[in-house]
Amino acid sequence: MLKMTAVGGRDSTDAGAAGCPNPLEALSLDQLRRRRSMKWRTHPADVLPLWVAEMDVPLAPPVVDALREAVDAGDTGYPAGSEFAESLAGFASRRWKWDGVAVDRTAVVPDVMMGAVQVLRLITDPGDPVIVNSPVYAPFYAFITHDDRRVVEAPLGRDLRIDLDRLEETFRRTRQQSRQGRIAYLLSSPHNPTGTVHTGQELAAVAELARRYGIRVVADEIHAPLVLPGATFTPYLGVPGAEDAFSLMSATKGWNLAGIKAALAVAGPEAAADLRRLPEEVHHGASLLGVIAHTAAYRHGDQWLDALLAGLDANRALLGRLVAEHLPGIGYARPEGTYMAWLDCRSLGLAPEEEPTDLAVVTDLAGPAQLFLDDARVALSAGHIFGTGGAGHVRLNFATSRAVLTEAITRMGRTAARHTR
């Protein structure tokens, strides 16, 4: 039985940036199992949940302080003002050396995916195509399809990066098929589930292609704060040619705020008029506590974030060693950002013969994810729900303690060994 205790004396791997404690080592397994969120309540207690995008961390102290102050004051009314957008602008300037967040070109939205849907409604019509790079964040398929738009895939290359030739061919073909229609490209940056961080050069090439073929880009940049050492985040709106594009940003992933919803839609200079057409009711979807929490994270959460990034970097290295030792037949693509690892489990021979045809309704486990849940008692995200190229893979969330990560991969290794004998 795995036993964990809260951090007491720390060794060097327990320390985050500038001597701050590693948030990933702050909570015991018993404390985590008392949580009421989806990650810890979906499966029985003997399952180690490394699936949905929640981190096993306490809230950053500045966020706790801001929320406590608001609750103590009964400050739970409707959001107002521009502090949220101003906090993002300051964060972007400090962290990315980018001053492109103009407050008058932002809009508060309920969360990133609802914001993406609302922006897509501004620039496409029912039945219009929305291009994605598969394998990609599974809700892209559901949200696009349920809003009566049509998903068109431009799969990533073998190196899990944007295949610019394939993207251009998809842009060209889609434009030919939709001569009078409007086309959008929903970009995941950094890319979920692979952890790829697109370079400035890659994004500039994307922007040039989008301009050439008259395609509007909507960038989901929710994982932007979570870029690990060795990579650099480039805001899509900061590259030449992206002036008519949109970005969706939030502190949700960087500070584990999925249950305290708020996000910002950011328009490029040429997209400002479109953003002003956003229906007024959309702005009321975020809660005041959400806005307060996200503002505090962007304004005062840098030190905590740096400690988290140091912990994630250490876990990324640990995961590589564990996979090599316990899962030698499994492919591990070292992520550049996010806290997701994309594992190629096709050597287990469990991939479906065909990709699912309707990803808007696929939610079940299959293949290696089902095997690891049933036999190893480790919950992962099944690769086939991420679209073409996902079958036979699993997505693993490594934003947890070293003890949980080690136990999970050890269990998976025993299962893989039994299955491949």
FILO-866689 format. One record per residue: residue in one letter; z, y negated, x negated of N, C-alpha, C in turn. Coordinates in pm, whole numbers, padded with zeros to 5 digits, always signed. Each point is the difference from the previous one (the first is absolute). Last residue first. Layout:
BEGIN
AZYXZYXZYX;...
***
This chain:
BEGIN
R-02200+01101-00408+00011+00127-00074-00113+00094+00037;T+00105-00451+00183-00117+00023-00084+00010+00129-00082;H+00346-00168+00303-00124+00003+00076-00120+00041-00085;R+00441-00053-00186-00007+00115+00091-00134+00010+00069;A+00075-00374-00273-00008+00122-00080-00007+00124+00088;A+00061-00422+00204-00136+00015-00053-00013+00127-00081;T+00430-00109+00159-00090+00036+00111-00142+00023-00052;R+00319-00158-00303+00030+00140+00036-00093+00047+00112;G-00029-00452-00126-00050+00088-00105+00025+00147+00031;M+00179-00335+00281-00144+00013+00020-00061+00094-00104;R+00456-00109-00045-00023+00085+00118-00149+00024+00021;T+00113-00301-00336+00041+00135-00038-00021+00097+00116;I-00070-00455+00078-00111+00058-00076+00035+00141-00048;A+00337-00236+00236-00118+00020+00084-00114+00066-00077;E+00398-00126-00229+00021+00115+00087-00124+00028+00084;T-00007-00383-00271+00002+00121-00081+00016+00125+00086;L+00029-00422+00209-00136+00025-00047-00008+00129-00080;V+00425-00150+00142-00081+00046+00114-00141+00035-00046;A+00283-00184-00326+00051+00130+00044-00083+00056+00115;R-00085-00437-00167-00049+00103-00092+00043+00139+00046;S-00043-00369+00383+00077+00021-00123-00066+00106-00087;T-00322-00281+00311+00125+00070+00027+00075+00017-00131;A-00489-00126+00141+00103-00105+00004+00133+00060+00044;F-00451+00214-00037+00096+00020-00109+00103-00111-00010;N-00363+00262+00360+00074-00125-00017+00107+00022-00108;L-00494+00253+00112+00142+00016-00027+00062-00136-00028;R-00463+00264+00233+00055-00126-00050+00151+00016-00011;V-00425+00378-00027+00119-00049+00068+00037-00135-00061;H-00474+00350+00054+00089-00087-00075+00129-00024+00081;G-00387+00246+00159+00047+00070-00117+00092-00081-00088;A-00322-00277+00305+00037+00140+00023+00040+00068-00131;G-00174-00459+00034+00144+00024+00003+00041+00144+00017;G-00451-00215-00002+00056+00009-00134+00147+00032-00002;T-00184-00228+00431-00085+00076-00091+00054-00006-00142;G+00379-00122+00336-00145-00009+00011-00073+00083-00103;F+00485-00040+00101-00047-00120-00067-00153-00008-00006;I+00266+00371+00174+00009-00113+00094-00050-00130-00062;H+00031+00423-00242-00118-00010+00086+00008-00118+00097;G+00356+00129-00323-00112-00079-00049-00113-00019+00098;A+00541+00055+00099-00118+00084-00016-00123-00084-00034;S+00529-00102-00115-00107-00039+00092-00123+00083-00030;L+00514+00179-00076-00100-00086-00062-00100-00041+00106;A+00515+00266-00070-00095-00062+00092-00089-00098-00076;V+00297+00468-00116-00032-00134-00049-00108-00057+00092;R+00189+00464-00024+00083-00096+00074-00009-00139-00062;A-00236+00429-00107+00082-00073-00098+00099-00095+00066;D-00292+00274+00274+00054+00088-00103+00094-00072-00097;D-00224-00227+00375+00053+00126+00050+00076+00079-00106;L-00216-00411-00117+00105-00023+00098+00065+00131+00042;F-00367+00015-00290+00117-00054-00069+00114-00031+00097;L-00413+00155+00179+00061+00102-00086+00128-00053-00064;Q-00262-00299+00246+00069+00093+00089+00071+00109-00081;A-00268-00303-00234+00117-00070+00056+00080+00090+00092;P-00417+00157-00188+00116+00002-00091+00122-00074+00054;G-00334+00105+00381-00022+00032-00139+00127-00007-00083;A+00040-00281+00433-00093+00109-00025-00001+00027-00149;L+00252-00316+00441-00009+00046-00137-00102+00112-00010;D-00039-00393+00379+00069+00123-00035-00012+00029-00149;T-00203-00364+00266+00135-00029-00048+00070+00124-00053;V-00499-00228+00206+00054+00102-00088+00137-00044-00050;V-00319-00252+00281+00099+00080+00072+00061+00109-00086;A-00336-00314-00149+00083-00086+00083+00110+00079+00071;L-00357+00186-00273+00124-00032-00070+00090-00092+00080;D-00406+00352+00083+00059-00113+00072+00136-00032-00060;T-00270+00350-00180-00104-00092+00047+00056-00121+00072;P+00192+00330-00426+00009-00025+00144-00102-00105+00042;E-00112+00313-00418+00084-00116+00028+00010-00017+00152;E-00084+00490-00207-00068-00123+00038+00102-00111+00017;E+00141+00426-00148-00141+00013-00034-00078-00128+00029;P+00525-00014-00133-00084+00036+00114-00147+00008-00042;A+00380+00099-00365-00068-00113+00063-00079+00048+00120;L+00273+00258-00330+00046-00020+00137-00071-00114+00071;G+00015+00200-00480-00094+00062+00093+00035-00018+00145;L+00194-00154-00445+00075+00093+00085-00088+00068+00104;S-00154-00346-00295+00010+00127-00072+00079+00104+00080;R-00050-00460+00137-00108+00089+00042+00002+00134-00073;C+00285-00426+00005+00054+00136+00014-00109+00100+00037;D+00109-00524-00201-00114+00086+00033+00047+00145-00002;L+00265-00496+00078-00004+00128-00070-00114+00086+00052;W+00201-00532-00029-00104+00077+00068-00021+00129-00081;A+00418-00388+00075-00077+00082-00092-00095+00088+00079;M+00299-00493+00077-00064+00120+00050-00075+00071-00112;Y+00231-00440+00036+00091+00107-00041-00049+00133+00057;T-00271-00477-00172+00066+00062+00115+00107+00096-00049;G-00375-00095-00361+00082-00082+00087+00046+00082+00118;E-00250+00194-00344+00017-00128-00067+00090-00094+00079;P-00030+00574-00035-00025-00123+00078+00025-00124-00084;R-00170+00508-00134+00109-00094-00029-00025-00132+00073;A-00156+00495+00132-00064-00125-00036+00108-00105-00017;Y-00014+00558-00008+00084-00118+00022-00074-00122-00052;G-00091+00559+00155-00047-00123-00063+00087-00118+00038;I+00117+00548-00041-00016-00112+00093-00043-00125-00078;G+00129+00436-00184-00133+00007+00060-00032-00115+00092;P+00428+00060-00227-00107-00020-00098-00141+00007+00057;L+00508-00068+00149-00122+00011+00081-00123-00015-00089;H+00447-00017-00182+00021+00087+00116-00126+00023+00083;E+00008-00274-00414+00087+00116-00023+00000+00098+00116;A-00247-00411+00020-00053+00080-00110+00082+00128-00021;V+00153-00312+00316-00121+00067+00048-00057+00088-00110;L+00368-00266-00115+00038+00107+00092-00121+00076+00052;R-00064-00383-00274+00058+00111-00077+00034+00119+00090;G-00160-00394+00205-00104+00060-00082+00052+00119-00080;L+00308-00255+00247-00083+00082+00087-00111+00067-00079;L+00274-00310-00223+00071+00125+00029-00085+00091+00086;A-00165-00430-00082-00006+00082-00120+00068+00136+00022;R+00027-00311+00347-00140+00038-00018-00016+00090-00122;N+00419-00192+00083-00027+00113+00089-00144+00047-00011;A+00129-00386-00239+00067+00118-00056-00026+00123+00086;D-00160-00405+00162-00075+00035-00120+00060+00125-00066;L+00226-00187+00365-00122+00068+00043-00085+00043-00119;G+00387-00257-00084+00035+00132+00050-00121+00080+00044;A-00061-00447-00130+00039+00079-00117+00036+00142+00042;L-00089-00303+00341-00123+00036-00070+00029+00081-00126;L+00367-00175+00246-00068+00106+00074-00125+00046-00076;A+00229-00369-00168+00078+00122-00021-00064+00119+00071;D-00192-00420+00072-00024+00043-00137+00078+00128-00034;L+00074-00206+00418-00132+00063-00006-00031+00050-00141;W+00396-00250+00068+00012+00133+00061-00133+00074-00009;Q-00006-00441-00141+00081+00080-00092+00017+00142+00052;D-00232-00321+00273-00073+00038-00121+00080+00094-00090;G+00092-00229+00455+00006+00143-00027-00067+00046-00128;H+00045-00444+00256+00115+00031-00084+00005+00146-00045;R-00362-00209+00275+00061-00113-00072+00102+00044-00105;Y-00231+00315+00289-00098-00071-00082+00066-00110-00085;A+00276+00239+00303-00054+00091-00102-00097-00074-00092;A+00173-00230+00373+00102+00017-00104-00051+00091-00112;T-00274-00053+00377+00008-00125-00075+00100+00011-00113;H-00032+00356+00300-00117-00004-00088-00002-00128-00084;A+00345+00051+00324+00011+00103-00104-00116-00010-00099;I-00004-00284+00381+00109-00037-00092+00008+00099-00116;V-00304+00095+00346-00046-00114-00078+00106-00041-00102;G+00122+00335+00302-00104+00046-00091-00049-00112-00090;L+00299-00106+00340+00068+00071-00107-00100+00057-00101;L-00173-00205+00385+00059-00099-00090+00073+00069-00115;S-00405+00265+00221+00132-00048+00039+00050-00104-00100;A-00525+00117+00158+00100+00021-00105+00134-00054+00047;G-00379-00051+00280+00030+00143-00017+00104+00028-00105;H-00228-00423+00164+00136+00028+00048+00042+00144-00024;H-00439-00186-00100+00098-00062-00089+00143+00034+00040;V-00376+00130+00267+00011+00082-00120+00110-00053-00092;E-00140-00229+00400+00102+00103+00020+00019+00089-00123;E-00341-00348+00025+00136-00049-00025+00105+00111+00010;P-00510+00101-00155+00073-00032+00124+00145-00037-00028;L-00402-00094-00345+00094+00108+00028+00081-00036+00125;R-00331-00279-00230-00030+00059+00130+00094+00115+00035;R+00004-00229-00423+00054-00089+00103-00028+00051+00141;L-00181+00219-00384+00142+00028+00017+00063-00088+00107;D-00454-00073-00119+00018+00128+00070+00148+00026+00026;A-00109-00369-00261-00034-00025+00140+00014+00127+00083;A+00061+00024-00471+00110-00069+00068-00028-00022+00147;A-00271+00203-00371+00045+00082+00115+00108-00070+00081;E-00200-00162-00415-00109+00007+00099+00038+00082+00122;P+00313-00053-00369-00040-00133+00050-00105+00005+00109;G+00304+00433-00034-00070-00078-00101-00048-00131+00060;A+00431+00259+00203-00145-00019+00007-00051-00072-00123;V+00440+00328+00174-00040-00111-00086-00151-00009+00001;A+00448+00225+00288-00144+00003-00019-00036-00126-00078;L+00491+00269+00025-00082-00121+00002-00147+00036-00014;A+00501+00244+00188-00111-00002-00096-00074-00131+00015;A+00462+00332+00180-00062-00132-00012-00112+00013-00102;K+00445+00323+00222-00143-00029-00008-00032-00148-00013;I+00362+00384-00101+00025-00143+00027-00135-00070-00011;G+00043+00464-00097+00069-00013+00128+00035-00142+00037;A-00216+00115-00417-00086+00045+00110+00065-00017+00136;L+00113-00125-00491+00034-00073+00122-00083+00045+00120;N+00049+00066-00532+00041+00103+00097+00045-00060+00132;W-00197-00222-00402+00145-00009+00019+00050+00093+00111;G-00468-00018-00143+00071-00035-00121+00150+00002+00014;K-00293+00076+00377+00005+00112-00095+00083-00035-00123;T-00043-00336+00347+00042+00128+00056+00016+00108-00105;A-00139-00488+00004+00101+00053-00093+00044+00141+00039;S-00500-00237+00091+00133+00021+00056+00093+00045-00111;M-00560-00161+00150+00107+00020-00098+00135+00006+00070;L-00582-00009+00057+00124+00026+00072+00106+00034-00102;S-00501-00285-00012+00097+00091-00058+00116+00016+00098;F-00565-00163+00006+00138-00007+00046+00086+00096-00081;A-00512-00291-00066+00074+00123+00024+00142-00029+00049;D-00377-00287-00171-00007+00024+00144+00079+00123+00042;E-00035-00148-00462+00047-00116+00075-00002+00021+00151;A-00115+00270-00423+00089+00049+00106+00047-00111+00093;G-00279-00037-00410-00074+00060+00109+00085+00046+00116;P+00218-00035-00486-00116-00076+00048-00074+00076+00108;V+00526+00087-00053-00121+00028-00077-00117-00080+00056;G+00461+00012+00179-00009-00075-00124-00126+00026-00080;L+00145+00220+00413-00044-00137+00029-00012-00085-00125;Y+00170+00447-00029-00142-00001+00033-00050-00142+00026;P+00399+00110-00342-00019-00026+00143-00149-00008+00033;T+00218+00284-00403-00085-00116+00023-00013-00023+00150;F+00348+00283-00371-00050-00024+00135-00082-00129+00003;T+00091+00365-00411+00021-00138+00043-00058-00017+00140;A+00198+00418-00373-00100-00050+00094+00037-00142+00042;G+00270+00245-00304-00131+00049-00038-00112-00047+00090;P+00507+00051+00181-00044-00040-00135-00132+00066-00038;L+00065-00050+00522+00083+00054-00108-00054-00042-00137;V+00009-00199+00530-00093+00035-00106+00081+00033-00124;L+00118-00155+00487+00035+00126-00064-00106+00046-00099;P-00011-00392+00308+00112-00017-00093+00028+00122-00086;A-00360+00012+00335-00024-00088-00114+00120-00020-00092;H-00101+00266+00429+00063+00056-00119-00012-00091-00122;I-00198-00116+00423+00143+00020+00026+00074+00054-00123;E-00474-00169+00129+00064-00012-00131+00153+00019+00010;D-00506+00050+00261+00139+00041+00024+00068+00004-00137;A-00458-00272+00163+00073+00074-00103+00143+00026+00044;V-00521-00113+00199+00141-00013+00038+00079+00087-00096;V-00536-00226+00032+00101+00086-00062+00139-00037+00052;R-00552-00035+00170+00129-00069-00014+00105+00098-00050;I-00562-00031-00054+00111+00082+00048+00131-00073-00030;G-00504-00070-00115+00056-00065+00117+00114+00076+00063;Y-00264+00088-00415-00035+00073+00121+00065-00057+00126;R+00063-00198-00437-00143+00032+00003-00039+00065+00133;R+00458-00096-00094-00079-00121+00027-00147+00035+00018;A+00283+00346-00133+00030-00038+00138-00078-00125+00039;L-00025+00148-00447-00073+00088+00091+00023-00040+00145;E+00243-00231-00327-00142-00032-00013-00083+00086+00095;A+00461+00087-00031-00026-00127+00069-00147-00038-00006;V+00142+00381-00242+00010+00023+00144-00036-00127+00077;A+00039-00038-00461-00122+00072+00035-00005+00032+00149;A+00390-00190-00170-00107-00101-00002-00134+00064+00035;L+00369+00283-00047+00009-00077+00123-00106-00109+00005;E+00037+00263-00393-00043+00083+00112-00001-00081+00130;Q+00170-00210-00382-00145+00020-00013-00053+00083+00117;G+00466-00064-00041-00067-00123+00042-00151+00013-00005;T+00265+00454+00069-00004-00107-00099-00066-00124+00058;H+00290+00396+00264-00135-00049-00028+00006-00115-00100;V+00331+00422+00070+00005-00146+00005-00137-00052-00041;T+00202+00496+00209-00094-00074-00084+00019-00150+00020;G+00224+00386+00227+00071-00084-00093-00091-00077-00095;T-00092+00318+00390-00021+00040-00140+00081-00079-00100;P-00060-00005+00520+00111+00071-00062-00009+00021-00150;N-00100-00429+00144+00085+00104+00056-00092+00106+00058;H-00058-00440-00367-00054+00100+00091+00105+00106+00035;P+00078-00545-00109-00030+00126-00068-00029+00113+00100;S-00173-00214+00217+00015-00050-00136+00144-00046-00024;S-00405+00201+00367+00138+00030-00034+00021-00035-00147;L-00373-00171+00397+00028+00039-00137+00150+00026-00018;L-00410-00045+00387+00144+00000-00008+00040+00063-00133;Y-00450-00251+00222+00041+00097-00103+00151-00014-00015;A-00407-00130+00401+00116-00031-00081+00027+00113-00098;I-00418-00225+00345+00053+00111-00079+00119-00050-00080;R-00351-00118+00459+00090-00052-00102+00070+00119-00067;G-00513-00022+00244+00144+00018+00018+00080-00062-00113;Q-00488+00040+00050+00056-00116+00070+00151+00008+00015;R-00232+00346-00234-00068-00123-00042+00059-00124+00065;S+00127+00499-00099+00068-00099+00085-00058-00138-00030;Q-00151+00385-00232+00026+00060+00130+00062-00099+00098;Q-00088-00126-00449-00127+00037+00062+00019+00055+00140;R+00383-00095-00258-00067-00123+00040-00133+00031+00068;T+00236+00357-00186+00069-00049+00119-00063-00129+00050;R-00161+00186-00402-00033+00087+00114+00064-00052+00129;R+00104-00226-00403-00143-00015+00032-00035+00079+00126;F+00440+00039-00175-00023-00133+00054-00145-00015+00047;T+00106+00394-00224+00061-00002+00133-00018-00136+00065;E-00143+00045-00443-00086+00078+00088+00055+00003+00143;E+00263-00208-00328-00119-00079+00031-00095+00076+00093;L+00379+00228-00153+00037-00107+00092-00121-00084+00037;R-00052+00332-00325+00013+00060+00133+00037-00106+00103;D-00018-00139-00442-00135+00040+00043+00005+00060+00140;L+00409-00115-00207-00076-00119+00042-00141+00035+00044;D+00473+00257+00005-00132+00033-00051-00094-00111+00048;I+00552+00004-00079-00111-00036+00087-00131+00033-00071;R+00398+00302-00152-00024-00144+00004-00115-00028+00096;L+00169+00440-00146+00084-00061+00103-00006-00154-00002;D-00268+00334-00252+00112-00059-00072+00097-00073+00092;R-00401+00196+00163+00082+00108-00052+00123-00052-00074;G-00190-00340+00357-00061+00087-00099+00095+00109-00045;L+00024-00215+00502+00029-00034-00138-00076+00094-00094;P-00197-00087+00499+00102+00070-00077+00018-00055-00142;A-00146-00197+00470-00064-00013-00130+00098+00064-00099;E-00064+00007+00578+00064+00029-00127-00092-00028-00118;V+00083-00185+00531-00105+00047-00091+00065+00018-00136;V+00167-00069+00554+00029+00017-00142-00123+00052-00073;R+00057-00309+00465-00052+00125-00054+00025+00007-00151;R+00251-00251+00462-00091-00021-00111-00034+00136-00060;D+00321-00089+00366-00141+00010+00039-00095-00051-00107;D+00490+00065-00015-00043-00134+00039-00150-00007+00025;H+00207+00400-00147+00065-00033+00126-00031-00141+00047;T-00165+00148-00421-00062+00074+00109+00061-00036+00135;I+00183-00190-00397-00139-00044+00018-00060+00065+00124;F+00433+00135-00127+00001-00137+00049-00142-00052+00025;A+00056+00439-00185+00052-00010+00136-00010-00141+00053;Y-00129+00082-00449-00089+00070+00093+00047-00019+00144;F+00268-00169-00351-00126-00076+00009-00089+00062+00107;P+00417+00208-00132-00008-00085+00119-00123-00089+00007;A+00080+00290-00393-00044+00066+00123-00003-00091+00122;Y-00091-00124-00521+00115-00005+00091-00039+00046+00140;V-00344+00168-00350+00068-00128+00017+00110+00014+00103;P-00419+00269-00329+00115+00013+00089+00081-00130+00001;S-00397-00154+00047+00078+00123+00014+00012+00072-00134;N-00108-00513+00183-00017+00085-00117+00089+00122+00012;V-00246-00325+00400+00123+00029-00075-00035+00089-00118;I-00235-00347+00423-00016+00088-00116+00134+00017-00071;V-00181-00118+00518+00098-00044-00099-00002+00102-00113;P-00349-00154+00452+00053+00088-00106+00102-00071-00088;D-00107-00088+00547-00044-00036-00134+00063+00091-00105;G+00101+00006+00481-00114+00079-00043-00049-00030-00139;P+00266-00379+00248+00010+00142+00032-00129+00074-00036;D+00061-00428-00288+00001+00025+00144+00019+00149+00026;T+00147-00361-00429-00087+00105+00048+00013+00010+00152;I+00250-00320-00251-00125+00002-00077-00092+00116+00034;L+00444-00095+00199-00060-00133-00018-00140+00008-00058;R+00273+00388+00056-00049-00048+00130-00066-00136-00012;L+00212+00184-00377-00126+00069+00027-00057-00041+00136;V+00424-00160-00115-00103-00066-00079-00136+00066+00024;Q+00372+00196+00206-00026-00131+00059-00109-00075-00078;V+00150+00417-00167-00072+00017+00127-00037-00135+00060;A+00270-00003-00381-00136+00040-00033-00084+00019+00126;G+00460-00091+00050-00073-00116-00048-00144+00033-00032;M+00286+00347+00111-00032-00077+00120-00074-00129-00038;M+00144+00260-00359-00105+00068+00075-00034-00071+00130;V+00351-00178-00279-00131-00003-00066-00108+00067+00084;D+00395-00217+00271+00004+00080-00122-00142+00008-00054;P+00115-00327+00336+00111+00096+00014+00019+00088-00122;V-00194-00491-00078-00044+00110+00086+00111+00105+00003;V-00119-00553-00160+00097+00108+00010-00051+00103+00100;A-00310-00332-00306+00051+00023+00135+00100+00115-00005;T-00299-00389-00341+00075+00123+00023+00042+00008+00146;R-00212-00371-00257-00096+00108+00021+00071+00134+00011;D+00228-00410-00089-00075-00029+00121-00113+00101+00025;V+00273+00025-00394+00082+00025+00118-00078-00024+00129;A-00203+00174-00463+00016-00130+00065+00070+00022+00132;V-00074+00287-00461+00060+00012+00133+00023-00141+00053;G-00178+00106-00448-00096+00000+00109+00058+00016+00139;D+00133-00013-00506+00045-00106+00090-00089-00010+00124;W+00157+00360-00427-00102-00032+00101+00057-00100+00098;K+00199+00285-00369-00064-00122-00051-00115-00043+00091;W+00325+00367+00065-00141+00027-00022-00077-00118-00058;R+00483-00002+00091-00028+00138-00041-00144+00023-00038;R+00172-00437+00149+00084+00052-00107-00052+00133-00054;S-00219-00200+00371-00016-00086-00118+00080+00056-00118;A+00040+00210+00418-00134+00022-00054-00021-00082-00127;F+00400-00067+00241-00001+00132-00062-00135+00027-00068;G+00044-00394+00256+00078-00007-00122+00000+00131-00076;A-00209-00014+00420-00074-00083-00095+00074-00009-00133;L+00216+00216+00357-00109+00082-00055-00079-00080-00103;S+00330-00232+00232+00062+00097-00092-00104+00092-00061;E-00135-00309+00329+00034-00070-00124+00062+00096-00101;A-00093+00159+00433-00123-00021-00076+00028-00069-00133;F+00367+00053+00285-00052+00131-00036-00125-00015-00087;E+00198-00387+00195+00070+00050-00117-00052+00136-00047;S-00121-00324+00379-00095+00054-00097+00067+00059-00123;G+00144-00085+00566-00013-00059-00131-00094+00077-00092;A+00273+00253+00394-00063-00133-00003-00014-00044-00144;P+00161+00453+00364-00035-00056-00130-00066-00138+00015;Y+00368+00181+00360-00142+00013-00032-00030-00059-00137;G+00498+00167+00086-00096-00050+00097-00143+00025-00043;T+00474+00081-00191-00090+00110+00039-00098-00044+00108;D+00444-00150-00285-00134-00059-00015-00105+00107+00026;G+00508-00008-00020-00069+00023+00128-00141-00055-00001;A+00325+00017-00369-00021-00128+00068-00064+00018+00137;D+00081+00374-00282+00131-00065+00017-00013-00131+00077;V-00395+00225-00117+00073+00072+00105+00135-00066+00025;A-00262-00172-00352-00066-00024+00129+00078+00066+00113;E+00146+00074-00442+00022-00140+00037-00061-00029+00137;R-00079+00422-00188+00140-00013+00042+00029-00144+00045;L-00425+00092-00181+00017+00060+00133+00143-00016+00050;A-00096-00148-00436-00072-00082+00097+00017+00054+00142;D+00186+00244-00362+00070-00126+00019-00067-00086+00107;V-00209+00405-00131+00125+00026+00073+00071-00132+00031;V-00373-00026-00275-00041+00028+00138+00123+00026+00086;P+00062-00061-00463-00039-00126+00065-00044+00018+00144;P+00121+00398-00259+00110-00090+00039-00044-00133+00060;A-00297+00446+00052+00025-00096-00108+00110-00097+00044;L-00007+00489+00218-00067-00130+00008+00035-00085-00121;P+00011+00524-00076+00069-00096+00086-00080-00129+00007;V-00249+00477-00077+00070-00108-00069+00085-00077+00101;D-00387+00368-00010+00142+00039+00005+00083-00101-00079;M-00488-00077+00272+00065+00025-00128+00147+00034+00020;E-00479+00062+00307+00132-00062-00006+00060+00034-00135;A-00454+00144+00236+00022-00108-00098+00129-00076+00027;V-00106+00544+00105-00030-00133+00053+00044-00108-00099;W+00075+00451-00172-00127-00018+00071-00023-00145+00039;L+00357+00327-00201-00075-00083-00094-00135-00035+00061;P+00506+00250+00125-00113-00074+00055-00063-00094-00102;L+00284+00489+00025-00003-00123-00079-00123-00080+00042;V+00300+00380+00287-00130-00046-00051+00019-00127-00082;D+00347+00229+00250-00029+00073-00123-00133-00040-00062;A+00170-00178+00422+00075-00052-00114-00030+00074-00130;P-00377-00042+00399+00138+00050-00013+00062-00042-00133;H-00384-00321+00190+00012+00141-00040+00147+00042-00006;T-00125-00446+00137-00111+00080+00052+00020+00149-00026;R+00285-00384-00147+00033+00063+00130-00110+00091+00053;W-00006-00278-00414+00114+00090-00010+00035+00069+00131;K-00373-00313-00046-00006+00086-00119+00108+00107+00003;M-00023-00345+00339-00094+00111+00015+00004+00096-00119;S+00447-00280+00089-00143-00033-00006-00085+00127+00003;R+00499-00071-00015-00062+00031+00130-00149-00031+00002;R+00410+00151-00391-00094-00101+00049-00067+00047+00129;R+00306+00256-00281+00057-00069+00115-00093-00108+00056;R-00099+00255-00394-00014+00084+00119+00066-00060+00123;L+00035-00214-00426-00138-00005+00048-00016+00081+00128;Q+00416+00012-00223-00025-00133+00058-00141-00008+00059;D+00111+00390-00234+00075-00007+00125-00021-00135+00068;L-00179+00060-00428-00077+00074+00100+00071-00001+00134;S+00101-00412-00319+00014+00146-00005-00086+00064+00107;L-00087-00486-00259+00048+00067+00121+00009+00150-00020;A-00164-00322-00337+00120-00062+00058+00062+00078+00114;E-00413+00029-00306+00112+00087-00033+00129-00045+00068;L-00421-00234+00034-00033+00137+00038+00113+00098-00028;P+00004-00473-00126+00028+00024+00143-00025+00143+00044;N+00156-00185-00487-00121+00057+00059+00028+00029+00147;P+00263-00392-00279+00000+00142+00037-00132+00041+00063;C+00013-00397-00364+00034+00019+00142-00002+00149+00032;G-00119-00210-00433+00131+00058+00019+00042+00017+00144;A-00435-00165-00142+00104-00096-00038+00140+00053+00029;A-00335+00298+00240-00037-00113-00083+00120-00089-00025;G+00158+00472+00125-00126-00064+00034-00029-00113-00096;A+00299+00475-00057-00001-00146+00000-00137-00051+00036;D+00117+00463-00060+00054-00050+00125-00008-00152+00009;T-00126+00257-00386-00101+00016+00104+00050-00044+00136;S+00280-00006-00389-00105-00100-00012-00104+00013+00109;D+00472+00175+00136-00064+00006-00129-00118-00095+00002;R+00471-00036+00293-00145+00016-00004-00045+00021-00144;G+00462+00063+00346-00047-00035-00133-00147+00029-00010;G+00071+00037+00450+00120-00055-00062-00039-00048-00137;V-00270+00129+00490+00000-00030-00143+00134-00054-00043;A-00034+00346+00409-00040-00138-00025+00018-00030-00148;T-00098+00502+00117+00107-00097+00023-00054-00138-00023;M-00186+00536+00128-00019-00129-00064+00122-00085+00028;K-00213+00546+00030+00111-00092+00019-00029-00128-00076;L-00261+00479+00208-00008-00123-00078+00120-00089+00032;M-00021+00549+00020+00000-00120+00085+00000-00124-00088;
***
